[in-house]
Amino acid sequence: MKSEYDLSKMKSRKNPYAAKLKKPVSMRLSEDVVTYFKSMAKEAGVPYQTLINLYLRDCVMQHRKVQIVWPSQVSPKNSFKPKPLRGSA
């Protein structure tokens, strides 16, 4: 093995894994949501952040969209009832 290599003639190329990198984000989640995912993650033997990422990725792959009706959009006679996720059972 050489003690030094000349890399100046080496051609550069894009990182093939760059698209798969994860982006760090900060988000505020309800305590009950975190507890729920932590308990599920413990059963599955994976970190809870990974489990949340897998769940969100599944939502992306299934093209799930949340349909939210805010209380100001609901008539006073009706109580606030969020619509279920499309494609969920």
ROZA-376239 format. One line per 2 residues: their letters; for each residue x, y, z of C-alpha. Coordinates in Angstrom, 2 decimals. Example, Ala and Ser with C-alpha at 12.3 -4.5 7.8 and 13.67 -1.06 7.14 Angstrom:
as	12.30 -4.50 7.80; 13.67 -1.06 7.14
This chain:
mk	0.00 0.00 0.00; 1.30 3.46 -0.89
se	2.10 5.92 1.85; 0.50 8.72 -0.23
yd	-2.09 8.76 -3.00; -2.62 11.47 -5.62
ls	-6.35 12.26 -5.52; -6.09 15.41 -7.66
km	-6.98 13.50 -10.85; -9.90 11.71 -9.27
ks	-13.32 12.53 -10.71; -15.94 13.67 -8.21
rk	-19.50 12.36 -8.18; -22.62 13.07 -6.19
np	-23.24 11.18 -2.98; -25.78 8.44 -3.88
ya	-27.07 8.45 -0.31; -27.66 12.22 -0.08
ak	-31.38 11.85 -0.90; -31.78 9.32 1.91
lk	-30.25 11.49 4.63; -32.50 12.48 7.48
kp	-33.07 16.10 8.37; -33.07 16.99 12.06
vs	-36.19 18.88 13.13; -37.62 20.10 16.39
mr	-41.29 19.60 17.03; -43.53 19.79 20.03
ls	-45.57 16.63 20.52; -48.22 15.93 23.13
ed	-46.96 13.87 26.05; -49.54 11.14 25.38
vv	-48.35 10.86 21.76; -44.72 10.44 22.83
ty	-45.71 7.89 25.50; -47.73 5.94 22.92
fk	-44.86 5.77 20.43; -42.31 4.99 23.15
sm	-44.36 2.01 24.35; -44.84 0.75 20.79
ak	-41.12 1.24 20.08; -40.18 -0.70 23.20
ea	-42.33 -3.64 22.06; -40.82 -3.49 18.56
gv	-37.26 -3.03 19.85; -36.57 0.16 17.87
py	-36.00 3.77 18.92; -39.24 5.72 19.17
qt	-37.98 8.41 16.76; -37.44 5.69 14.17
li	-40.95 4.39 14.75; -42.45 7.87 14.31
nl	-40.41 8.28 11.10; -41.65 4.90 9.82
yl	-45.26 5.87 10.58; -44.91 9.21 8.82
rd	-43.18 7.54 5.86; -46.13 5.13 5.61
cv	-48.48 8.13 5.53; -46.42 9.58 2.67
mq	-46.41 6.30 0.74; -50.18 5.84 1.19
hr	-50.85 9.51 0.32; -52.82 9.96 3.54
kv	-54.09 13.44 4.20; -55.50 14.77 7.44
qi	-58.87 16.43 7.06; -59.28 18.92 9.88
vw	-62.36 20.97 10.62; -61.60 23.77 13.07
ps	-64.27 24.69 15.64; -64.87 28.07 13.96
qv	-65.95 26.21 10.79; -68.50 24.04 12.63
sp	-72.00 25.33 13.21; -72.84 25.97 16.89
kn	-75.37 23.11 16.88; -72.67 20.53 16.10
sf	-69.80 19.62 18.35; -66.24 19.50 17.05
kp	-65.65 16.14 15.36; -62.43 15.74 13.36
kp	-62.82 13.64 10.23; -60.94 10.30 10.19
lr	-57.83 9.86 8.08; -58.58 8.84 4.55
gs	-57.58 5.23 3.96; -57.55 4.29 7.62
a	-59.74 1.60 9.09
